[in-house]
Amino acid sequence: MKTEFSGLIVVVCALALAGCAGKGDFGRAKPNEFSIFEGIGDQIAAQSAGRHSTENLPMTAEEAQIRVLIGNVGRQASLDDEGLFERLVRQAEQAQGSGEEPDYYPTLRRIHRESGVSLLNAFGNDVLRDIAMVDQFARLSVGVTRADAERLGLVRIAMESDRAAFSDAVDVVLRVEENGKVIDQMVALMAGRLDQYAQALELAAFEVPEQGLVDTIAEALKVLTVSVKGIREDAARHRAVRGELFARRSSDLPI
């Protein structure tokens, strides 16, 4: 089995990271068109066309796109309920410390109860799509942080020359705070999802005798873990940018 899947890790991860929607099926029998990516361009165009923003402050393309991604990330799982992961995160927080089994794997097992291979392929698809989504989000967050740094730099100059100008910078400060919350939300969501994936992998390895697929998913989870670590560092950089306005420095800024 391992021979059959050797080299698959590199291929599937490359497909996912390249955003090859509908072409990285992870060997799953059930059609999977990576539907999370469908319509995103139209949603972004609709948002950007009107230049909607906080108190008339123009929104950059990156700002619009991270909002689209955070709104769609909870609907990407190959489960039967839309937005299931958003509910799973909330339930996991409520049940923390209770010893209850997370709902991701039981739901996956119920849907794919007739085929362990189908279960593992669906599981792998979820992980691969998350890798693609997180890496796309990371690229966008760099542009968001850069734009916020430029905005806050101008605000700080205005404050130093005329403190009364601060009242005119409220929109900028609010937008930067909003951006920070979006980035932090993505970090929290993916951290919770990683925990559920790790527990699901342990259960799947015990129940489904397909070691090759289990090993492939385990390797993909390592890639996802690195990607989530990256957006966690991006969040720290954004917090540092926010702190600079008031001459504060983030103690957790990665060096």
N, C-alpha and C positions, 0 to 999 in steps of 0.2 A: 504493500500500500504506500509506503514511504517513497518508493521509487517512482510511483505514478505521480505523486504530488511534489517531488523534488523540483526545485526551480519555479514552482507555482507562486511562491511568496513574492519573488521579485516582479513577476509578470503582473499579478493582480494588483499589487501595490502601485506599480507604475501606471496601470490603467486608471486606478482610482485617483491618484494624484494628478493625472493629466485631465481628469474630469470627463473621461470617456463614458458618458451616460449611455446606458443600454448595451455596452459592449463588455462590461466586466461582470459577467453573471456568476462568477465563482462556482461554476459547474452546477448551478441550481436548476432542477427540472422545471420548477414553476417560473413562468416568465418574469423577468425583473428588468425594467427599463430605467432603473435609477430615477424614478419619477420625481424625486425631490428637486431635480434641476429643471424640470419642465416649467416654463412660464416665469422663471425668475427674471429673465431679461425683460419681459413685458412688465412685471411688477416694478422693477427698478426704473424703467422708462416712464411709467405712470407717475411714480413718485418724483422723479427728477424733472419731468416736464413742467410742473407747476412751481418748482423750486421751493417747495414747502419747507418751513423751518421754524425754529423757536423764535417767536417775536420778530419775524421778518429777517432773521439771520440766514443767509444762503447755506444750504446743505451741500456738502461735497458729494461726489459720486461714491466715495468709500463709505461715508456716513450713511447714505441711503442703502447701500448694499449690505452693510453689517446688520442693519435693522431687518432687511428682508431675510437674511440668513438666520438670525436669532428667532424670527417668527416661523421659519420653516423647519428648523432643526428638530423640533419635537414631533414632526410628522413624517420623518424619514424611515422609521423602523418598519421591518417587514412583518408587522403584526396587523391584526385586523381592526384596530381602533385608532382613529385619527387623534393625534396628540397624546398617545398613550404615555410616552416617556415623560412628558411634562407632569402627568399625574403620578407616574412612578417615583419621580424625584420627590414630590410632595409627600407621598405615602412613605417613602424611605425615611424622610426626615421625621415624620410623625412616629414611625415605628422603631426609630433608632434605639438600640439597646434592648429591644424587646425579644430579640432572637428570632423574629419572624423571617421567613424566607422572602426575598424580594420577588416581585411579581413578574419580572421579565422572563425568567426561564420557565416558570410554570405556564405562562401564557404561550410562549414559543412551543413548549412541549405539547400543549393542548391542540394547537393549530396543526402541528406536524406529528401527531401521535402515531400515524401510520408509517412513518419513515424516519429513521434516525439520520440517514444521510441528508434528507431534505431539511431536517432540523439544523444540522451543522452547516449546510450551505446557506440557509437563511441567516443563521447567526453570523457566518462569515461575511455575508453581504452587508449586514448592519455595521459591522466593524469597518469594512472598507469604505462605506459611504461616510462614516464618521471621520475617517482619516482625510478623505477629500474635503469634507465640509470644514473641519478644523483648520486644515492647511490653507484653504481659501480664506477663511476668517482671519487667520494670522497675517496673510499678505495684506488684507484690507485694513487691519488694525494698525499696521505700520503707517499707512497713509493718514489714518485718522489721528494718530498721535502726533504726526508731523504737523498736520494742519492746526491741531489744538496748541501745539508749542508756538507756532507762528502767531496765532491769535492772542495767546496769553502774553507773548513777548510784547506785542503792540499795546496791550492793556497795561502792562507793567510800566512801559515807557510813559504812557499817558498819565498814570498815577504818580510817577516821580516828578513829572513836569507840572501837573495840576491835579490834585487829589479829587477835585470836583468831577473830573472826567470819569471817575469810577462808576457814577450812576449811569453813564452811557454804556458801560461795559457789562451790565448785568446780563444781557442776552448772551454774551460770549461765555461768561462764567457758567450760566445755566446750561448752555450747550455742551461745554466741556464736562460738566457733571453728568449730564445725560449720557454722553459717550462713554464715560467711565463706568456707569452703571450697566450699559449694554455689554461691555467687555467683561466686567466682573460676573455678569449673569451667565455668559457663555462659559467662563471658567468653572463656575459652580455647577452648571448643568453637566458639563463633560466630566468633572471629577466624580459626581454621583453616578454617571453612566459607567465610568471605568470600574467602579466598585461592583456594580451589578454584572458587568461583563465578566469580571474575575470570578465571581461566585458562580455564574452560569457556566463558565468553562470547567470549573471543578466538577459540577454536577453532570455536565455533558460527557466529560472524560470517563466518569464512573458508569454512566448509563448506556453510552453509545460506543460499541467496539469498532471505531473507525479512527485508529490512532493517527493515520496520515492527515486526515482533515483536522483533527484536534490539534496536532502540532502546527499545522498551517495557521489556524486561528490564533494559537498562542503567539506565533511570530508576528502576526498582524497586530495583536494587542500590544506587543512591545513597541511597534511603530506608532500606534495611537497614543501610548503613554508618553513617548517623546514629544509628539505633537501637542498634547495637552500641557506638558511642561513648558513648551514654547509659548503658548498663549498665556500661561500663568506669568511668565517673565514679561510678556507684552503688557499685561495688566499692571505689573509693578512699574514698568517704564511710564505708563500713562499716569499712574498715581504720582510719580516723581515730577512729571511735567505739571500736574495740577498744583503740587506743593511749591514749585518754584515761584508761582505768582506771589506767594506770601513768604518767600525766602525760606521755605521748608524743604527739606530733602528726605526722600523716602529711604528708610533704613534697609528695605529689602530690594533695592534696585540691583539687579544682577550686573556684575562687573565682567 
